Amino acid sequence: MCRLFSFPMWFVLSLIWVGIVAYFGYTTTPHVPMDMSANDPATVEALRAATGKHAIMYGLLAAVPPAIALLFGRLMCRRA
C-alpha cells in the first residue's frame, strides 16, 4: 500500500495535476472584450479584481488537492 503513496508517484501525479490546472487557468483568464474601453479606470479596476480572484482560485485548486493527497498518503503509510 505504501508503494501506491510513494513520494515519487505523488510528485509525478502532482505535476500532472498542476499542469492541467495551469492550462485551464490560462485558457479561462479574464480579459477585456474588444467593444469595451481598456483605458477606463472602472474597467481597469474590475479586470484587476477579476484577475486576482482568478489567480487565487486556480492557485488553491492547483495546490490543495496534492497537499491533501500527500498528507493522506503519509498517514496511510505511517499506520501500516
C-alpha positions in Angstrom: 0.0 0.0 0.0 2.9 2.4 0.7 4.2 1.9 -2.8 1.0 3.4 -4.1 1.6 6.5 -2.0 5.3 6.8 -2.6 6.8 10.3 -2.9 7.9 10.0 -6.5 4.5 8.8 -7.6 2.9 11.6 -5.7 5.3 14.1 -7.2 4.6 13.0 -10.8 0.9 13.0 -10.3 1.0 16.4 -8.6 3.0 17.8 -11.6 0.4 16.4 -14.0 -2.4 17.9 -11.9 -0.7 21.3 -11.6 -0.1 21.3 -15.4 -3.8 20.6 -16.1 -5.0 23.3 -13.7 -2.5 25.7 -15.2 -3.7 25.0 -18.7 -7.4 25.6 -17.8 -6.4 28.6 -15.7 -4.6 30.1 -18.7 -7.3 29.4 -21.2 -10.0 31.0 -18.9 -8.1 34.1 -17.8 -10.3 37.2 -17.6 -9.8 39.7 -20.4 -11.3 43.0 -21.7 -13.6 42.5 -24.6 -12.9 44.4 -27.8 -16.0 46.5 -27.5 -15.0 48.0 -24.1 -12.5 50.7 -23.4 -9.4 49.4 -21.9 -8.4 52.8 -20.5 -11.5 53.4 -18.4 -10.4 53.3 -14.7 -13.5 51.3 -13.7 -12.8 48.7 -16.3 -9.1 48.5 -15.3 -10.1 48.0 -11.6 -12.7 45.4 -12.5 -10.2 43.5 -14.6 -7.6 43.7 -11.8 -10.1 42.3 -9.3 -11.3 39.6 -11.6 -7.7 38.6 -12.4 -6.8 38.5 -8.7 -9.7 36.3 -7.8 -9.0 34.0 -10.8 -5.3 33.6 -9.8 -6.2 32.9 -6.2 -8.9 30.3 -7.1 -6.7 28.4 -9.6 -3.7 28.6 -7.3 -5.7 27.0 -4.5 -7.1 24.5 -6.9 -3.6 23.5 -8.0 -2.1 23.3 -4.5 -4.7 22.0 -2.2 -5.5 18.5 -3.7 -1.8 17.5 -3.9 -1.3 18.6 -0.4 -4.3 16.6 0.9 -3.1 13.6 -1.1 0.4 13.9 0.4 -1.0 14.1 4.0 -3.4 11.2 3.3 -0.5 9.1 1.9 1.7 9.9 4.8 -1.0 8.9 7.3 -1.7 5.7 5.5 1.9 4.7 5.4 2.6 5.6 9.0 -0.2 3.3 10.2 0.8 0.4 8.0 
